[in-house]
Amino acid sequence: MEQSIWKAERVPGEVEIEISRSGGGEEPLVALHGITAQHRAFDALARHLGPRGLVGVDLRGRGNSGKPPSGYGMEVHAGDVVRVLDHLGLERAVLVGHSMGGFVGLQTAAEYPDRVEALVLLDGGWPRAEVDPESLSKEEWREAAAVQEGIDRAMSRLNMVFETPEEYLEFWFPGQGLTFRDLPPDLADYYRYDLEEVEGGYSPKALYEAAVEDAGWLRERGLTAAGMEAVRCPVALARASEGFFPGAEPLIPDEARDAMARLLDLRAERLIPGANHYTMMLDPHAAEVYGLVEELLDEL
């Protein structure tokens, strides 16, 4: 097994946050993962960044961070991000957010503008729509249903116990009989870290109640277009050309992208062909994400 590129440490507080560093640079980027994920989603990006360095955060309720039974939402996560920056001795940082991590990054930039130098949004961070559900078209209903299907599948595993780690792979790749040796190293590392031993086998580390509370917070209190006007820092945006599943419509369609371009100081963007919401974080697509990050950093 390859030695991990990450070095873990704890950020103290009422809820301890575990962070992992790569690269050793004095001005690392700070990475925020999705709703049921953890920092190993950024393995490939960390390698591409090399000495510049990346700090991967396990958001509360996920990975090896503390998991209180309640007390979640983007405002709480934003406060945790500021605690991380204080711990690292960083007055300001570039935040990289994938999926829900993009919304966490936006909330942090809106509430603590002096602490965020720039944002990289990876398939996340679109404005919350304030519409009457009865006014949605059939196409808009289909798009909303597809997003909910992807979220529901990711969350369904959180209360499951898998007899072996390989059984966990069967959940993600049904009928393929894969072992960890069959996976690309980054993906194998992600799934290994995602599991912890429990009575009867293995279970994902992410707390189901945390994911449910965060999802509800985003539906009811996520930043609207008006709220996003408070985000004044430079932004880069990467969109996968497919949604949660191969062939699915992108999570950020052109209309949402155009709204984000109007509301944010968009300095760089990529539409990553052939990538879905998950594979955009893996090579070869992660090289495109790295190129976007470099383009943004050159603007600062």
N, C-alpha and C positions, 0 to 999 in steps of 0.2 A: 504493500500500500504506500502511495506517495505521501511524503510529509506535508502536513497542512501548511498553506501559505499564511494562515491567520494566527495571531497571538491574542488570546482572550484576556479581558480584565473586567472588573466590576465597577460600576458607577454607583456610589452609595446614595441612599435616600430611603424614604418610606417604602417605596417599591424599587428594589435594586434592578438596574438595567445592565445587561451584559453587552459589551462591545468587543469587537475583534479587529485588530489592526493588521494591515498588510503594507509592505513597502517602506515604512519607516520615515516618510517625509515629514517635514515640519508643518506643512499646510495641506493635510490630506483632505480629500473629498469625504463627505459623510453620506452613507447609503442607507436608504429606508425601503424596506421590503413590502410585499403585498399582504393581504388580509389574513391569510392562513400560512404565510411563508416564514422565512428567517434569513439571516444575513448571507448564507451560503448561495443564495440566488445570484450573488454578485461575484462568484468565483472568477468567471472569465474576465469581467471588467477589471477586477483587481489585478489580474495577471497583465492585462494590457497596459494598465496605468504604471506598473512597475514601481520604481523608486518614489514617484510622486506620492503614492500611497492612497489607501482607501480605508475608512473606518466603517465597518458594517455593524449596524445596530440591530439587536434583537428587540423589537418593540415589546412593551409590556404585554404579558399574556402569550408570548411566543418564544420559541427557542429556549434559551437558558435564562431568560429574564424572569423577574418575579411575576406571579400570576394571581393577583387578587380576584375574588369572585365577581367584582363589579368595579366600576370607576374607569370607563374607557371613553373613547371619542377623540376627535382630532385635536381639540383644545388640550386635552390631557397629554396626548402624544407630543404635541408641540412643546409643552412644558418639559417633557422628558428630553426632547432634542436639545433644548437650551441647557439642561443639566449636563448632557453629554458634552456640549461645546465648552461649558465651564470646566468640566473635568479635564478636557484636553488642552485647556488654556488657549482656546481659539476665540478671539473677539467676533470674527465673522467666518463663515464657511460656505463653500459650494455644496448644496444638498442635491443628491441624486435619488429620485423616488420612482420605484416601479409600482404600478397598479395603485393600491391604497397608499403606498408610500408617497406617491405624487400628491395626493390630497393632504397628507401629513406635512409635506414640504410646503405646499401652498399656505396651509394654516399657519405654519411657523413664520413664513415670510410676511403674512398679513398681520400677525399679532406682534412679532418681534422683528420689524424691518431692519433694525440696526445689526442684527445677528446673521442675516442671510446675504451673502455676496451675490449669489446667482442660484438658479434652479435648473435642474435637468429633469424633465418629466418624461417617463417611459411608460406609454400606454396608460396614463392616469392623469387626473387633475382637471377634467372638464367641468364646466359650471353646472351646478344643480339647476334643473329646469323647474320653473314655477308654473305648472300647467294643470288644468283640470283633466284628470284621466279620461273623462268622457269625450274630451276634444281630440284625443290622439287618433291618428290615422291607423289603418290596418298595418301599414309598413312600420310605423313607430311602435305599435304593439308587438310586432314580431321582433323588432330589434331589442325592445325591453325584455321580452321573454327569453331571448337568446342569452342576454347578459345574465339574467337571473338563473338560467339553467347552468351556466358555467360556475357561478358563485355557489349554487346549491350543491353541485357535485364536489367542489373543493371542500366545502364545509361538512359534507356528509361523512367524510372519513374521520372527523375529529373525535367522535365518540366510539369509534371502532377499535377493537383489539385484534391484532394480526398475530397469528401463531409464530410466524417467522418473518424476518425482513423481506424474504423473497415473496411472501404472500402479499406484502405491501406493494411490491412491484406489480403483482398481478392486478391489484386494484387500478393502477394507472395504465397498465398495458395488458388488458384482458386477452387471454388465449395465446399469448406469445411465449410463455414459459421462460421469461428472461431472468437471468441472475445479475448480480452487480458487476460481474466481469464482462457482461455483454453491453454495458452502458458506457457512454463517453465518461471520462474521469470526473468532469465537473458535475454531471448529473448523478453519478454514483455517490459522490461526496455529499450532494444536496440531500438525497434520500436517506443516506446513513445518518446525517446530522438531524434530520427531521424526526427521527424515531427515538423513543426512550423506552426502557424496559419497564413493564408493569406486570401486575399479576395476570398470568395467563398468556403473556407474550409481549407484544410491542404496540405502542400507540403513538400517534403524532404528538409532538410537544405543544402545538398551538391549542389554546383553551377555547372550547366551543363557545362558551358564554362571552368571551372577549370578541370573537368574530361576529357574533350576533349583535352585540351592543354597538360595535363599530359600524356595522352595516346599517343598523337603524339610525345611528347618528348621521351618517352620510345622507340617507334618504330624507331626513327631517331637518337637518341643520347644516348640511354641507354648504360651502360657499356658492352663492348665486353669482350671476354676472355682476351685480352691484357690489357684492362682497369682494370679488376678485380685483376690483379696481384699486384695492388697498395694496396689492402686490406690485411693487415698483421696481424690483430687481430684474436684471436680464434673465431671460428664460430660453432654454433649448427644449425642443419637443421631438420625441421619436414615437412613431406610430407603427405598430405591426400591421401588415396588409390583411391579416386574418384575425378573427376574434379568439375565443377560448379554444375552438376546435378548427381543424383544417377545413378550409372552404367557407367558414363562417364570416359574416360581415365584420369589418374592423370595429373595435370598441369605440374608437374615436372617428366617426365618419367625417366627411369633408365639411358638413355644416357645423359640427362641433369644433373642428379645427379652425374654421374661419372665425367663429366666435372667440376662440382663445387668442387668435392673432389680433383681433380687435382690442381685446381686454388686457393683454399682457405685452411686455416688451420682448417680443419674440425675435431672437437674434440668429437662431439656427434651427433647422428642422430636417428630419428624415422620415420618409415613408419606406419601411423596410420590406421589400418584396419577398414573398415566400416564407415569411415569419409569422407565427401566431403569438398570442399574448405571452406564452411561456417560452417558446423557442427563441424569441428575440433576445433572451438573456444568455443564450448559448452560442458558441462559435459554430459556424462562421458569422452569424448575425451579430454577435457581440462586438465583432470588429467594427461594424457600422455604428453601433452605439458609442464605441470608443472614439471613432472619427467625429461624431457629433460633439462629444465632450471636449475634444481637442479644439474644435472650431469655436465652441463657446469660450473656452479658456483663453484663446487667442484674442477674443473681443474684450476681455476684462483689463 
